Amino acid sequence: MKQFFKNDNEFICEYCEKLVSKLNYTTRDHCPYCLYSKHVDINPGDRANECRGPLKPIGIEKYKNTYKILYKCEKCGQNHKNIMANDDDMNIIIEISKNNS
């Protein structure tokens, strides 16, 4: 079982350069505008991963009553998953889901 550390801070997205506000219900782990993330966690919210590479969204998978965004780190190549946030851009979610076909 993974440990979870609540770490919900605003940040500037390193990919699209937009200001990303706090999520206010869980740890913010990706940009809602472009869906890029950063390879910073070993366990959710711990910010203990030294890689720090960009996580490119490459696919979508169904997860319970929502979706997970599938990522590939552009620095180390590791695959990663994040649960979709309530404010994620659905047009980008739909576009990325076409990669699953």
Secondary structure in CASP SS format (residue, H / E / C, confidence):
PFRMAT SS
TARGET T0000
AUTHOR 0000-0000-0000
METHOD secondary structure of the structure
MODEL  1
M C 1.00
K C 1.00
Q C 1.00
F C 1.00
F C 1.00
K C 1.00
N C 1.00
D C 1.00
N C 1.00
E C 1.00
F E 1.00
I E 1.00
C C 1.00
E C 1.00
Y C 1.00
C C 1.00
E C 1.00
K C 1.00
L E 1.00
V E 1.00
S C 1.00
K C 1.00
L C 1.00
N C 1.00
Y C 1.00
T C 1.00
T C 1.00
R C 1.00
D C 1.00
H C 1.00
C C 1.00
P C 1.00
Y C 1.00
C C 1.00
L C 1.00
Y C 1.00
S E 1.00
K E 1.00
H C 1.00
V C 1.00
D C 1.00
I C 1.00
N C 1.00
P C 1.00
G C 1.00
D C 1.00
R C 1.00
A C 1.00
N C 1.00
E C 1.00
C C 1.00
R C 1.00
G C 1.00
P E 1.00
L E 1.00
K E 1.00
P E 1.00
I E 1.00
G E 1.00
I E 1.00
E E 1.00
K E 1.00
Y E 1.00
K C 1.00
N C 1.00
T E 1.00
Y E 1.00
K E 1.00
I E 1.00
L E 1.00
Y E 1.00
K E 1.00
C E 1.00
E C 1.00
K C 1.00
C C 1.00
G C 1.00
Q C 1.00
N E 1.00
H E 1.00
K E 1.00
N E 1.00
I E 1.00
M C 1.00
A C 1.00
N C 1.00
D C 1.00
D C 1.00
D C 1.00
M H 1.00
N H 1.00
I H 1.00
I H 1.00
I H 1.00
E H 1.00
I H 1.00
S H 1.00
K H 1.00
N H 1.00
N H 1.00
S C 1.00
END
